[in-house]
Amino acid sequence: MKMLQSANGLPDHGHGGLGQVAHGALTSLSGIEDGPKLFLGYNALPNPPFPLVGYLQNDLGPEAAALDPASLLRAAAGSMRAHPVPPKEAFAEGHRRVAAVMRVDAMVFVVSARAFAPQQSPSARALWANLVEGYYRDGDAEACVDARETALALGVDRQKGRVLLVAERGPSGGYAAPVRVEGKPRGELFDLLGEVLDAQYVWTKAAFAP
């Protein structure tokens, strides 16, 4: 059973509680080679019900590794929306007390990837040019000889905040400290992750409403 982890005191990468949750999730990389990971972020927005920013890994199931990230997030949102809300008596009193002080505010998706930067080499610059000009094909980044093994953390919160962190994998197999990717994060995966967060928030609010 996964346990709630505190993100208090972690680097926030200029994004407050969302950055702390994303940092914590990205440094929880055990088993990332087995497939992507999804984390719930708690009390990451202002005025939390309790002064603890935390994160908890969701169980995506063994089929997660077989799905592409977009299909996985789309399925996760659909599953959460379809999940019935149990009666309040189904939860123990202790569970209800914890839910009252740990508000669902954020969601983080962690996935391994091969990344490249145009300043790295001629091949990376050519790949970037193809991307800009519309000639990029799926799999080109993976095939680039200068691409680096990384882990990415995509984070969203309920106030439309977004953050993208990256940790490079070294020759020994360990990961470097996460750093924020500059620029405004955008794209389908962030949109879908926001849908998963919204579905989780709505379900949790219905399940534990006073």
N, C-alpha and C positions, 0 to 999 in steps of 0.2 A: 504493500500500500504506500503510495506517495505521500509525503508529509509536506505541510505548509512550510515554506522557507522565508525567512526575513530578508528584505532588500534594504532595510534601513542602513545607512552608511555607505552603500555602494555608489560608485560613480553614476551621475545622472545624465551625462553627455549633453547637458543643456536642455533636457526634456523632463526635468522633475521626476515624479514617481514613475512615469512611463519609461524613462531612460534607465532608472534603477531596476525595474522589473525586467526590461530587455537585457540589461547587463547580467543580472542574476541568471536568467534563463540561458544565455549564451555561454556562461561559465559552468552550466550543468550539462556537460556534453557527453556524459557516459551513454554509450549506445547510439550515438548520432549516426554511425555507419549503418545501423539497422533500419533507419528510416527517419523521417521528420518528426519533430516533437511540437506539441501545442501546450502552452502555459496560460493559465488564468492569472491575472494580476489584480490584487486587492488593495483598496485604499490608496490608489495612485493619483487621485484627483484631490483638489483642495477640499477642506472641511470634512475629513474622513470621520466616521463614527468612532474610530479608535486610532491612536498614533502609531500604527504599524503598517508599513508598506510590505506586502508579501506576494509570493507567487507559488503556484501549485501546478505540477505537471498533470495534464489530462491524459487518460489512457485512450489512444487512438485505435488500438487493436492491431493484430498482426497483418491485416490487409492494407494498412497505411503505406507500407513500403512499395506495394504494387501499383499505387495510384500516382499520377502526376500531381504536383502541389495544388493546381487549380481545382481539379476534380476532387481531391481530398477535402479541401476547404468547403467546396460547394456541398459535398455530402455531409460534412460535419454540421453545417448550418441547417440543412434540411432535416437531419436526424434530431437536432436539438428542438427545432420547431414542432416536430411531430411527436416528441417525447411527452407522454402524459404527465401532468402535474399530480403527484400523489397527495392524498389527504394529509392535513397538518399532523395528525396523530401518528403518521408513519415515521416521523423524525423524533429522535430522543430529545429531551430537554436540553442536554448539553450541546447537541448539534444546532438547535435553534438559537441558543445563546451565542455561539460562535458566528453563525450566519448574521446575527443582528449587528455585530461589530466589524465584520469583514465584508465590505461592499465590493461587488464585482465592477471594476473600473477599466480594465485593460485586458488585452489578449496579445500573446507573442507567439510567433511561428518560427521555429528554428529548423534549418535545413542545411545540409552539406551541398556545396556547389563548387564549380571551377570558375574563377573570376580572373579578369584581366584588366589592365589599365593601358590606355593608348600610348603613354610615355615609356612603357616597358621595353618595347622592341619594335622593329619593322613589321613583324607579323601581327603584333597586337594593334599597331596603328592601322594596318590594312583591314583587320577585322572590324575595328571601330568605324572606319570609313564605309565599309559595307553596311554596317548597322545604320549609320546616318543616312545613307543613300537608298536604303530600302532593299538591299540585296542580302541581308542577313538570313541565314537558314537555321532552323532548329538543329542543335548539335555542333554548330560552328565553334562556340566558346569551349566546349568540351574537347574539341579536336585541336585547338590552338596549343602549340607546343610550349608557349610561354605562359599559359594560364596557370594559376596557382590554386592549390587545394585550400578551400576556406569553409567556414561555417557562417551562415548569415542568420541574423535575428530581425524579423520584421515585426514591429510593434505598433499597435493602435490603441487609442483610448476612446471613451464615450464623448469626449469633447472635440473629436475629429483630429486629435493629435496623432502624428505619425513619426516613427523613427526607424532607421535602418542601421544596424551595427554589423561589423564584419570582424572575424577573428581568423587570421591566417594559420594554416597548419604547417609546422616546421618539419624538418627531416626526421626528427625523432618520433614524430606522431603526435606531439603535444600542440596545443593551440596558444597563440600569442594573446595578449590582453585585447579585449574588444575595443574597437575604435568606431566612431560614427562616420558614416558615409555622408559627405557633404551634399547639399542640394535638397530639394523638396521631394520626399518619397512619394511615388505615385504608381499607378498601374493596377491591373486586375487582381493581383494577389492581395494588395492592401485593401481593395474594395471588398473582396470576399472575406478577408479576415475581419473587417468591420461588421459584416453580416453575421459571422459566427459570434462575435462579441455581443451584438444586439440580441441575437436569439438566446444566448446564455443569460444575459441580464434580465430579459423579460421572463424567462423560465424561473430564475432564482427569485426574482421579486414576487412572482405569483406563488412559488412554493413556500416562501418564508414571510409573506406579508403578515403583519400583526393582526 
